[in-house]
């Protein structure tokens, strides 16, 4: 399988604090991968390292076989990487439609009309200000903006955070749709049970180190191990 994203023994710091300690992982072409871990495990730091927001001091990050360690977020996005950050980061003073127009569309399957079909609720709220949307609507808008880049790799950082269960299911159905479209997905989630339902493979971080790498089904079916590594005791 062709590697879309490779992390090779990366070490990332915040000032003198050593956060990621030799993290290695791979996302293959068209593959959904889950990155799990408890709060403070290093998941978001991993994403910041991948996107060039907090570059690693040691190790390599490759996109599509190219060494992009330390590249700017703009350069990484231009390779075909869509990023949905934790906290959504939409423009609250702009309408839904204006938020979508801000994105420089990349030619491909995903257009504004296509994301409105994917998220009919956004079409209904297209004249509403982003700051007036519910948390679930904001998450949909953030995903829609990333899709307008027609990414080869879609990275989602904690998409279920703070959302009602019914909205979480809708967001996760969207992630499943990306799998059907053949888009590589890196799903960073604290809700291990949901993430493992969608992913083919999984990694688990603990205190900045990788403590599990393997088939998602293997971890999902081992409830005791899932509780030990990711903090999930049962389906939620």
C-alpha positions, 0 to 999 in steps of 0.5 A, a space after each residue: 500500500 502506498 504511504 500517504 503520510 509517514 511519521 518517522 520517530 518524531 520528537 516534538 517539544 513545547 519549549 523545554 517540555 518533551 511532548 512526543 518521544 519517537 512517534 512513528 506511524 503511517 497512513 496508507 492510500 485510501 485508508 482510514 486510521 485512528 489515533 487514540 489516547 487519553 487526554 494529554 497523551 499527545 494526540 493534538 501535538 502529533 497533529 500540530 507536528 504533522 501540519 507544520 504548526 509545531 514542527 518536530 525537533 527530530 525525526 521525519 514527516 513525509 507526505 506522499 514520499 516527500 520529506 516535508 518536515 518543518 514545511 509551512 501549513 500552507 505548503 502542506 495543505 497545497 499537497 492535498 491535505 485537509 485539516 479539521 482542527 480541534 475546536 473547528 476554527 470557523 469564522 463566526 462573523 461570516 455566514 456559512 456560505 461566506 465561510 465556504 467562499 473563503 476556501 480556495 477551491 481545488 478542482 475535483 469532486 467536492 464543490 460548494 454544491 456537493 458539500 451542501 448535498 452532503 450536509 443539507 443542514 448547512 444549506 438550510 443555514 447558509 445565510 446564518 453567521 458562523 457564530 450562531 451555529 450549533 456545535 454540530 453545525 460548526 463541525 459540519 462547516 469545518 469538514 465542508 471547508 476541508 473537503 473543498 480542497 479535494 484532499 487526498 488526506 483528511 485529518 480530523 482532530 477530535 470531531 466528536 468533542 462536545 457534540 450530542 450523540 445524535 450529531 456525533 453519529 452524523 459526523 461519523 457517517 461523514 467519515 465513513 463516506 470519506 472511506 467510500 470515496 477513497 480518501 485517506 483519513 486520519 481520525 484523532 479521537 478520544 472516543 475510541 469505540 466510535 473511531 475503531 468502528 470506522 478505522 482499518 488500523 489504529 495507533 494509541 498514544 500514552 504520554 507521548 509514546 506509541 503504545 499500540 499499533 495494529 488492526 482496529 478490530 483487534 483493539 476493538 474486540 479486546 475490551 480490557 485492552 481498550 480500557 487500559 490503553 484508551 480509557 473506554 470501558 464499553 460502547 458509548 
